[in-house]
Amino acid sequence: MNPQAPVAPVDYLRAVLQRWRLVVLVVALCAGTALAVSLSSEKQYDATAQLLLRAQEPVDPLFDPVGSAASRDPERALNTEVQLITIGPTAQRVRNQLNLDRTADELLEQVEVTTSSTSDIVELSARDTNPVLAARIANAFADAYVQFRVESASERYREAADLVQRRLLALSPVERRTPQGLELQARRQNLLLAAEQKAADAMVVRRASVPDSAARPRPKLAAAIGIVLGLLLGVGVALILQLVDRRLKDEHEVEEFFNLPVLAAIPRPARRAPAFDDPAQREAYGLLAANMRAAEIGDASSVIMISSPSPADGKTSVTIGAARAYARLGLSVVVIEADLRRPAFARYTDVSFSAGLTGVLAGRSVAKELLWLDADTLLPSDRAGADGAVGILPAGDVPDNPQRLLSDPGMRRVVETARTMADIVLIDSAPLGTVNDAAALAPLVEGVVLVARLNQTTKDAARRALRTVGNLDANALGVVVTDAGGGERHVYYASSSSRDATADPVSARSRGG
């Protein structure tokens, strides 16, 4: 038994697939919400102007050391110029030029500058709810920066000319007429001329045009992001629920958790199916009877206890369904209802029972007072028929102390008497994971069959039942899964008469017990 088996990646995948409807719902909600928010958002337009920014050439290596240093690191110089585009003075100039009712900082939040590592082209984008205003802002920033570069270049030339002038003033009249002095005078004149020409290393290569379509919102992108986020969220929720939800979900999980073979998977009865006439259940109980026969020990009549981890897992319906399937195979079966806490055999027949098991153990009746029922109709019939028959010893009156009553030596005599009367004896006991009544019955049986209902039996209850079976050193034959679904419900028949040769199911009333 392996209730602590490590979790494999396929288990996570199975958990997600089991809750695929939840995942789809979360994806739909996230995508729908993102799409709705996107469609309801105010449209924003992007207008882009392109600038050519060249690294500033030094005015003169001797008189412009800053420019010389910048020219040695063109990437740094370009990044510096890009940052200068989005500074407060530039924004303030644009704000005044366009007469905008927003601050310089708010205006700068609308502007974005991007560069390329392969060219000196810089893109200046402005975003606004008004497409015309977006284009005007982009062009105004581009023009303001070009003007800034012109003024900056002129200022640098004038500063260099002033520096040359100071050098000339430091010379004597005789030194000014020397070749070096004449060169300084010529250089000063050239610098002043360059300052007046207002040449700059920046120019607008493409002015921003009025955008035709909105850049934001983007409904398709928002929906795609919503789908991705919804998928991640849905899978996360499914995995969290898998950790929180302690119920066993499918046959594979039941088999792995119990570390026992699944003897049969009993499907839910079809809707509006006649009592005891669901083909899928009949086939499932026939398979259960065949597997239980294969697991029987020895040649003598076997006694098998059928129990479950918790109430309402379907142990009683499985007990009666297996008994009917045995009888369909021509075997005689005795079913003893040893669940003295919540007896449920009365659900499956309208015939009044005798004193039952409690009456036998109390000495008010004898163990041979069984109610023999026909396997096909669950009505009284003669045991001498072609088919086998089911002998039922119901629980009787509910005692005050069931465990003490089941521990009475008379219980062994009841089991031995039933063994002599039938080919197989089935004992329906109280849930193993809830009470300890099975401790008194375990020494009387050759094997134990556990019943687990999908989406109801919890791992904690199953772990307790497994621990009880292990402590009693009982022979666990396997697990019967109830409420199985999702498989094909088509049953293959050669003719209508062959229905009578197949193991019968328990009716739709068999969901209890």
Secondary structure in CASP SS format (residue, H / E / C, confidence):
PFRMAT SS
TARGET T0000
AUTHOR 0000-0000-0000
METHOD secondary structure of the structure
MODEL  1
M C 1.00
N C 1.00
P C 1.00
Q C 1.00
A C 1.00
P C 1.00
V C 1.00
A C 1.00
P H 1.00
V H 1.00
D H 1.00
Y H 1.00
L H 1.00
R H 1.00
A H 1.00
V H 1.00
L H 1.00
Q H 1.00
R C 1.00
W H 1.00
R H 1.00
L H 1.00
V H 1.00
V H 1.00
L H 1.00
V H 1.00
V H 1.00
A H 1.00
L H 1.00
C H 1.00
A H 1.00
G H 1.00
T H 1.00
A H 1.00
L H 1.00
A H 1.00
V H 1.00
S H 1.00
L H 1.00
S H 1.00
S C 1.00
E C 1.00
K C 1.00
Q E 1.00
Y E 1.00
D E 1.00
A E 1.00
T E 1.00
A E 1.00
Q E 1.00
L E 1.00
L E 1.00
L E 1.00
R C 1.00
A C 1.00
Q C 1.00
E C 1.00
P C 1.00
V C 1.00
D C 1.00
P C 1.00
L C 1.00
F C 1.00
D C 1.00
P H 1.00
V H 1.00
G H 1.00
S H 1.00
A H 1.00
A H 1.00
S H 1.00
R H 1.00
D C 1.00
P H 1.00
E H 1.00
R H 1.00
A H 1.00
L H 1.00
N H 1.00
T H 1.00
E H 1.00
V H 1.00
Q H 1.00
L H 1.00
I H 1.00
T C 1.00
I C 1.00
G H 1.00
P H 1.00
T H 1.00
A H 1.00
Q H 1.00
R H 1.00
V H 1.00
R H 1.00
N H 1.00
Q H 1.00
L H 1.00
N C 1.00
L C 1.00
D C 1.00
R C 1.00
T C 1.00
A H 1.00
D H 1.00
E H 1.00
L H 1.00
L H 1.00
E C 1.00
Q C 1.00
V E 1.00
E E 1.00
V E 1.00
T E 1.00
T C 1.00
S C 1.00
S C 1.00
T C 1.00
S C 1.00
D C 1.00
I E 1.00
V E 1.00
E E 1.00
L E 1.00
S E 1.00
A E 1.00
R E 1.00
D E 1.00
T C 1.00
N C 1.00
P H 1.00
V H 1.00
L H 1.00
A H 1.00
A H 1.00
R H 1.00
I H 1.00
A H 1.00
N H 1.00
A H 1.00
F H 1.00
A H 1.00
D H 1.00
A H 1.00
Y H 1.00
V H 1.00
Q H 1.00
F H 1.00
R H 1.00
V H 1.00
E H 1.00
S H 1.00
A H 1.00
S H 1.00
E H 1.00
R H 1.00
Y H 1.00
R H 1.00
E H 1.00
A H 1.00
A H 1.00
D H 1.00
L H 1.00
V H 1.00
Q H 1.00
R H 1.00
R H 1.00
L H 1.00
L H 1.00
A C 1.00
L C 1.00
S C 1.00
P H 1.00
V H 1.00
E H 1.00
R H 1.00
R C 1.00
T C 1.00
P H 1.00
Q H 1.00
G H 1.00
L H 1.00
E H 1.00
L H 1.00
Q H 1.00
A H 1.00
R H 1.00
R H 1.00
Q H 1.00
N H 1.00
L H 1.00
L H 1.00
L H 1.00
A H 1.00
A H 1.00
E H 1.00
Q H 1.00
K C 1.00
A C 1.00
A C 1.00
D C 1.00
A E 1.00
M E 1.00
V E 1.00
V E 1.00
R E 1.00
R C 1.00
A C 1.00
S C 1.00
V C 1.00
P C 1.00
D C 1.00
S C 1.00
A C 1.00
A C 1.00
R E 1.00
P C 1.00
R C 1.00
P H 1.00
K H 1.00
L H 1.00
A H 1.00
A H 1.00
A H 1.00
I H 1.00
G H 1.00
I H 1.00
V H 1.00
L H 1.00
G H 1.00
L H 1.00
L H 1.00
L H 1.00
G H 1.00
V H 1.00
G H 1.00
V H 1.00
A H 1.00
L H 1.00
I H 1.00
L H 1.00
Q H 1.00
L H 1.00
V H 1.00
D C 1.00
R C 1.00
R E 1.00
L C 1.00
K C 1.00
D C 1.00
E H 1.00
H H 1.00
E H 1.00
V H 1.00
E H 1.00
E H 1.00
F H 1.00
F H 1.00
N C 1.00
L C 1.00
P C 1.00
V E 1.00
L E 1.00
A E 1.00
A E 1.00
I E 1.00
P E 1.00
R C 1.00
P C 1.00
A C 1.00
R C 1.00
R C 1.00
A C 1.00
P C 1.00
A C 1.00
F C 1.00
D C 1.00
D C 1.00
P H 1.00
A H 1.00
Q H 1.00
R H 1.00
E H 1.00
A H 1.00
Y H 1.00
G H 1.00
L H 1.00
L H 1.00
A H 1.00
A H 1.00
N H 1.00
M H 1.00
R H 1.00
A H 1.00
A H 1.00
E C 1.00
I C 1.00
G C 1.00
D C 1.00
A C 1.00
S C 1.00
S E 1.00
V E 1.00
I E 1.00
M E 1.00
I E 1.00
S E 1.00
S C 1.00
P C 1.00
S C 1.00
P C 1.00
A C 1.00
D C 1.00
G C 1.00
K H 1.00
T H 1.00
S H 1.00
V H 1.00
T H 1.00
I H 1.00
G H 1.00
A H 1.00
A H 1.00
R H 1.00
A H 1.00
Y H 1.00
A H 1.00
R H 1.00
L C 1.00
G C 1.00
L C 1.00
S C 1.00
V E 1.00
V E 1.00
V E 1.00
I E 1.00
E E 1.00
A C 1.00
D C 1.00
L C 1.00
R C 1.00
R C 1.00
P C 1.00
A C 1.00
F H 1.00
A H 1.00
R H 1.00
Y H 1.00
T C 1.00
D C 1.00
V C 1.00
S C 1.00
F C 1.00
S C 1.00
A C 1.00
G H 1.00
L H 1.00
T H 1.00
G H 1.00
V H 1.00
L H 1.00
A C 1.00
G C 1.00
R C 1.00
S C 1.00
V C 1.00
A C 1.00
K C 1.00
E C 1.00
L C 1.00
L E 1.00
W E 1.00
L E 1.00
D E 1.00
A C 1.00
D C 1.00
T C 1.00
L C 1.00
L C 1.00
P E 1.00
S C 1.00
D C 1.00
R C 1.00
A C 1.00
G C 1.00
A C 1.00
D C 1.00
G C 1.00
A E 1.00
V E 1.00
G E 1.00
I E 1.00
L E 1.00
P C 1.00
A C 1.00
G C 1.00
D C 1.00
V C 1.00
P C 1.00
D C 1.00
N C 1.00
P H 1.00
Q H 1.00
R H 1.00
L H 1.00
L H 1.00
S C 1.00
D C 1.00
P H 1.00
G H 1.00
M H 1.00
R H 1.00
R H 1.00
V H 1.00
V H 1.00
E H 1.00
T H 1.00
A H 1.00
R H 1.00
T H 1.00
M H 1.00
A C 1.00
D C 1.00
I E 1.00
V E 1.00
L E 1.00
I E 1.00
D E 1.00
S C 1.00
A C 1.00
P C 1.00
L C 1.00
G C 1.00
T C 1.00
V C 1.00
N C 1.00
D C 1.00
A H 1.00
A H 1.00
A H 1.00
L H 1.00
A H 1.00
P H 1.00
L H 1.00
V C 1.00
E C 1.00
G E 1.00
V E 1.00
V E 1.00
L E 1.00
V E 1.00
A E 1.00
R E 1.00
L C 1.00
N C 1.00
Q C 1.00
T C 1.00
T E 1.00
K H 1.00
D H 1.00
A H 1.00
A H 1.00
R H 1.00
R H 1.00
A H 1.00
L H 1.00
R H 1.00
T H 1.00
V H 1.00
G H 1.00
N H 1.00
L H 1.00
D C 1.00
A C 1.00
N C 1.00
A E 1.00
L E 1.00
G E 1.00
V E 1.00
V E 1.00
V E 1.00
T E 1.00
D E 1.00
A E 1.00
G C 1.00
G C 1.00
G C 1.00
E C 1.00
R C 1.00
H C 1.00
V C 1.00
Y C 1.00
Y C 1.00
A C 1.00
S C 1.00
S H 1.00
S H 1.00
S H 1.00
R H 1.00
D H 1.00
A H 1.00
T C 1.00
A C 1.00
D C 1.00
P C 1.00
V C 1.00
S C 1.00
A H 1.00
R H 1.00
S H 1.00
R H 1.00
G C 1.00
G C 1.00
END
